[in-house]
Amino acid sequence: MLKFEEDNEKDRRAFNKQLGENSNKQGRMVEDIVEPSMDRIFKELLGLSPDVEPSGGMRVKIPHPRTGRMKEFGNSSIIQGRFRQ
């Protein structure tokens, strides 16, 4: 019985590791698709003309006000002094 529990724990850990790796790959794929369009998206959201040049583009980690856990924003941008995340 102990051997079965150990094998089960190993399998569960391996599954969770594979699940995490797949999630990271999917997240990276989304970033690769969306990130090149972020400037256009921010311009549309803020109602700016297409010829405005943005500055910025970084990863930002902000603590959650209640739990204190860090929340990561994959792309931030500053356009004409406005900060969008």
N, C-alpha and C positions, 0 to 999 in steps of 0.2 A: 504494500500500500504506500509506503514511504517513497519507493522508486517511482510509482505512478504520479504522486504529488510533485516530486522534483521535476519529472519530465513535463508535467502539465505547466508548472511554473516557467520552465525554460521555453516551452512553446509559446506561452502567453507573452513573455518578454520579447521573444523574437518577432511575434506578430505585431506587438505595439511598436517596436523599433521600425519594422517595415512600413507600418501605417504612418508613422511620423515622417519617414523619408519620403513616402509618396505625397503626403500633405505639403512638405517643403517644395517638392518638384512642381506640384500644381500651383502653389503660391508664386513661385518664381516664373512659371509660364504666364500667369495672369499679369504679373509685373512687367514682363517683357512685352506683352501685348498692349497694356494700358499706358505704361509710362511714356512712350513716345507721343501719345495724344494728350498728356496732362496739360500742357500749355494751352492747347485749343479748348479743352474742357473748362479750365479755370477762366479763360477769357469769356466763354459763353455763360458760365455761372455768374461772373461778375459784371457782365454786360459791357465788356471793353471791346474796342475795335481790334481787328485781326493784326494790325501793324504794331501793336504794343509789344515790346520785348520784355519777357519775364526775367527775373533773376532768382536764383535759389535752386532748389532741388536737392533734398537731403533726407536722411532718416532722422526722425524726431521721436524721442521717448518721453512720454509725459506720465507722471503718476496719477492713478485714479484717485479722485478726492476722498472717497470713502474707504476703499480697501488699501490704498497705497501701492497696489501692484502697478507695474509699469505697462503702459499701452504704447505700442509702436505704430507710428504713422509712416508708411513707406515712401510717401512723396509729399513734400510741402513746397509751396511756391509763394513768392512775393511778387505781386504785380502792382505797379504804381502805388507802393506803400501799403497795400492791403495784404494781410496774411491769411492764407486759406489752408486748411488741413483736412 
